[in-house]
Amino acid sequence: MTAEAGPPQGRILAMIPAHDEAPRIGPVVSSAARLVPVLVVDDGSGDETAAVAERAGARVIRQTPNQGKGAALRTGFRVALAEGAEAVVTLDADGQHDPAELPGFLAAAARLEAAGTPAELIVGRRDFRHMPPLRRLSNGLGTLALSAAVGRWIDDNQSGYRWVGRRLMTATLDSTESGFGFEVEMIAICLREGWRIEWLPIPVLALRIGYRYFHAEGENDGDEAEVDLSGPYASVTLTF
């Protein structure tokens, strides 16, 4: 793993995990960088993802070989924690998350902090009605499965657009979940620890069919749901 450029400045970062997103990541980074410093974790890309992200204004961490989205997020969390970040806002590199929504996450976090009820996790809640039918079914089933497992309604368990606080970043570092389920695991950790989760409505600009990035190369895209809220950290695997 190698780092490019200097450390991100400020207490809040936009963090973008990316794998082979050279055609799409540039506008995401440039839009986000107008609002907050941007850290991109290039997860073993075989294209020009890192170079495009750097030109657009991001600091880039290169992680090789490809290890999966969960591993890429933990790599970014370690950097953010080491450099004193209060929180990060994670978003996808493919353009489905609008960087213009970043101020909404910052405002929601500030509002909750001022009210004395700070959230450790603020999840962007997507409108499933605007998704293709297969993706709508997948996300709906995932929501039902996790909600049943944890005994409370979870509005959106798979959205990658989210505010992640410092305590939660720290609590995830021992996780071994490398793929898509890592984002569900964050929710389970908050539930186990009694940390507040908030939901923020967001638009979805675009959706690619498939999960080319979300799993490390060679991982099975088959689906299962498993939730364990016990032990030193919560373990969740959820795919559909």
C-alpha positions as CSV (number, residue, x, y, z in Angstrom):
1,M,0.0,0.0,0.0
2,T,1.4,3.4,-0.9
3,A,0.1,6.9,-0.2
4,E,0.3,9.9,-2.5
5,A,0.5,13.6,-1.7
6,G,0.1,15.1,1.8
7,P,-2.3,14.2,4.6
8,P,-5.9,15.4,4.4
9,Q,-6.6,18.6,6.2
10,G,-9.6,19.2,8.5
11,R,-11.7,17.0,10.8
12,I,-14.2,15.6,8.3
13,L,-13.1,13.7,5.1
14,A,-15.0,12.3,2.1
15,M,-13.7,8.8,1.6
16,I,-14.2,7.0,-1.7
17,P,-13.2,3.3,-2.1
18,A,-12.6,2.5,-5.8
19,H,-11.8,-0.4,-8.0
20,D,-11.4,0.2,-11.8
21,E,-13.5,3.4,-11.8
22,A,-11.3,5.6,-14.0
23,P,-14.1,6.5,-16.4
24,R,-16.4,7.7,-13.5
25,I,-14.4,8.8,-10.5
26,G,-13.2,12.1,-11.7
27,P,-16.4,14.1,-11.4
28,V,-17.2,12.5,-8.1
29,V,-13.9,13.6,-6.6
30,S,-13.9,17.1,-8.1
31,S,-17.4,17.8,-6.8
32,A,-16.7,16.4,-3.3
33,A,-13.4,18.2,-3.1
34,R,-15.2,21.6,-3.4
35,L,-16.8,20.8,0.0
36,V,-14.4,18.7,2.0
37,P,-10.9,17.0,1.6
38,V,-11.2,13.8,-0.3
39,L,-9.4,10.5,0.4
40,V,-9.6,7.8,-2.3
41,V,-8.6,4.2,-1.5
42,D,-7.7,2.6,-4.8
43,D,-8.3,-1.1,-4.2
44,G,-6.0,-2.8,-6.7
45,S,-7.3,-1.1,-9.8
46,G,-5.9,-2.2,-13.1
47,D,-6.8,1.1,-14.8
48,E,-6.0,4.8,-14.2
49,T,-8.4,5.2,-11.2
50,A,-5.6,6.6,-9.0
51,A,-4.3,9.0,-11.5
52,V,-7.7,10.3,-12.4
53,A,-8.6,10.7,-8.8
54,E,-5.4,12.6,-8.0
55,R,-5.9,15.0,-11.0
56,A,-9.4,15.7,-9.7
57,G,-8.1,16.7,-6.3
58,A,-8.1,13.6,-4.1
59,R,-5.4,12.2,-1.9
60,V,-4.9,8.6,-3.0
61,I,-4.0,5.5,-1.0
62,R,-3.1,2.6,-3.2
63,Q,-3.9,-0.9,-1.8
64,T,-2.7,-4.0,-3.7
65,P,-3.8,-6.5,-4.6
66,N,-7.6,-6.0,-4.8
67,Q,-9.0,-6.9,-1.3
68,G,-12.7,-5.9,-1.5
69,K,-14.7,-2.9,-0.4
70,G,-14.7,-3.7,3.3
71,A,-10.9,-4.0,3.4
72,A,-10.6,-0.7,1.4
73,L,-12.8,1.1,3.9
74,R,-10.8,-0.1,6.9
75,T,-7.6,1.0,5.2
76,G,-9.1,4.5,4.8
77,F,-10.4,4.4,8.4
78,R,-6.9,3.7,9.7
79,V,-5.5,6.7,7.8
80,A,-8.3,9.0,9.0
81,L,-8.0,7.9,12.6
82,A,-4.2,8.3,12.6
83,E,-4.6,11.8,11.3
84,G,-7.2,12.8,13.8
85,A,-10.3,12.9,11.7
86,E,-13.5,13.3,13.7
87,A,-15.6,11.4,11.1
88,V,-15.7,10.5,7.4
89,V,-18.4,10.5,4.9
90,T,-18.1,7.4,2.6
91,L,-19.5,7.5,-1.0
92,D,-19.2,5.3,-4.0
93,A,-16.8,6.1,-6.9
94,D,-19.2,5.2,-9.7
95,G,-21.4,8.3,-9.6
96,Q,-24.5,6.9,-8.0
97,H,-24.0,9.1,-4.9
98,D,-24.4,12.9,-5.5
99,P,-21.5,14.7,-3.7
100,A,-23.9,17.7,-3.5
101,E,-25.6,15.8,-0.6
102,L,-22.4,16.0,1.5
103,P,-23.6,19.2,3.3
104,G,-26.7,17.3,4.3
105,F,-24.7,14.8,6.2
106,L,-22.6,17.5,7.9
107,A,-25.7,19.4,8.9
108,A,-27.4,16.3,10.3
109,A,-24.4,15.4,12.4
110,A,-24.1,19.0,13.7
111,R,-27.8,19.2,14.5
112,L,-27.7,15.9,16.4
113,E,-24.5,17.0,18.3
114,A,-26.1,20.3,19.2
115,A,-29.1,18.5,20.5
116,G,-27.0,16.3,22.8
117,T,-27.9,13.1,20.8
118,P,-24.8,12.6,18.5
119,A,-25.0,9.8,15.9
120,E,-22.1,7.5,15.3
121,L,-23.6,6.4,11.9
122,I,-25.8,8.4,9.5
123,V,-26.9,6.3,6.6
124,G,-28.1,7.7,3.3
125,R,-31.6,6.2,2.8
126,R,-32.3,5.5,-0.8
127,D,-35.7,5.5,-2.4
128,F,-36.0,1.9,-3.6
129,R,-38.8,2.8,-5.9
130,H,-36.4,4.4,-8.3
131,M,-34.2,1.3,-8.7
132,P,-34.4,-1.4,-11.3
133,P,-36.8,-4.2,-10.2
134,L,-34.1,-6.8,-9.4
135,R,-32.1,-4.3,-7.4
136,R,-35.3,-3.1,-5.6
137,L,-36.1,-6.7,-4.7
138,S,-32.5,-7.4,-3.5
139,N,-32.4,-4.3,-1.3
140,G,-35.9,-4.9,0.0
141,L,-35.1,-8.5,1.0
142,G,-31.8,-7.4,2.6
143,T,-33.7,-4.8,4.7
144,L,-36.3,-7.3,5.8
145,A,-33.6,-9.9,6.7
146,L,-31.5,-7.6,8.8
147,S,-34.5,-6.0,10.5
148,A,-35.8,-9.4,11.5
149,A,-32.4,-10.4,12.8
150,V,-31.8,-7.4,15.0
151,G,-35.3,-6.9,16.1
152,R,-35.8,-3.3,14.8
153,W,-36.5,-1.7,11.5
154,I,-33.4,-0.8,9.5
155,D,-34.3,1.7,6.7
156,D,-31.5,0.9,4.4
157,N,-28.7,-1.5,5.3
158,Q,-26.7,-1.5,2.1
159,S,-26.3,2.2,1.2
160,G,-22.6,3.1,0.9
161,Y,-23.3,6.9,1.4
162,R,-22.9,7.4,5.1
163,W,-21.3,9.4,7.9
164,V,-19.1,7.3,10.1
165,G,-17.9,8.6,13.4
166,R,-14.5,8.0,15.1
167,R,-15.7,5.5,17.6
168,L,-17.3,3.4,14.9
169,M,-14.3,3.6,12.6
170,T,-12.2,2.3,15.5
171,A,-14.6,-0.5,16.4
172,T,-14.5,-1.9,12.8
173,L,-10.7,-2.3,12.5
174,D,-10.6,-5.9,13.8
175,S,-13.3,-7.0,11.3
176,T,-12.4,-9.6,8.8
177,E,-15.3,-8.9,6.5
178,S,-13.7,-7.8,3.2
179,G,-16.7,-7.3,1.0
180,F,-20.2,-5.8,0.8
181,G,-21.2,-7.1,4.2
182,F,-18.9,-4.7,6.0
183,E,-21.3,-1.9,5.7
184,V,-24.0,-4.0,7.3
185,E,-21.6,-4.9,10.0
186,M,-21.3,-1.2,10.9
187,I,-25.0,-1.1,11.6
188,A,-24.7,-4.2,13.8
189,I,-21.8,-2.7,15.8
190,C,-23.9,0.4,16.5
191,L,-26.8,-1.7,17.6
192,R,-24.6,-3.8,19.9
193,E,-22.9,-0.8,21.4
194,G,-26.1,1.3,21.8
195,W,-24.8,4.0,19.4
196,R,-27.3,6.2,17.6
197,I,-28.0,5.5,13.9
198,E,-29.7,8.2,11.9
199,W,-31.2,8.0,8.4
200,L,-30.9,10.8,5.8
201,P,-32.9,10.6,2.5
202,I,-30.7,10.8,-0.6
203,P,-31.2,10.5,-4.3
204,V,-29.5,7.8,-6.4
205,L,-28.1,9.3,-9.6
206,A,-27.1,6.1,-11.3
207,L,-26.9,2.4,-10.7
208,R,-24.7,-0.2,-12.4
209,I,-25.9,-3.7,-12.6
210,G,-23.7,-6.2,-10.8
211,Y,-21.2,-6.1,-7.9
212,R,-17.9,-5.9,-9.7
213,Y,-16.3,-3.7,-7.0
214,F,-18.1,-4.7,-3.9
215,H,-16.3,-8.1,-3.7
216,A,-12.6,-8.8,-3.9
217,E,-11.6,-10.6,-7.1
218,G,-12.5,-14.2,-6.9
219,E,-15.1,-13.8,-4.2
220,N,-18.5,-15.5,-4.6
221,D,-21.4,-13.2,-5.4
222,G,-23.9,-15.7,-4.0
223,D,-26.1,-14.4,-1.2
224,E,-26.6,-15.2,2.4
225,A,-27.5,-13.4,5.6
226,E,-25.8,-13.9,8.9
227,V,-25.9,-11.6,11.9
228,D,-23.9,-12.0,15.2
229,L,-24.1,-9.2,17.7
230,S,-22.0,-11.0,20.3
231,G,-18.2,-11.2,20.7
232,P,-15.6,-8.5,20.4
233,Y,-17.2,-7.1,17.3
234,A,-20.4,-7.8,15.5
235,S,-20.2,-10.0,12.5
236,V,-22.6,-9.6,9.6
237,T,-22.6,-11.1,6.1
238,L,-25.4,-10.1,3.8
239,T,-25.6,-10.6,0.1
240,F,-28.6,-11.4,-2.2
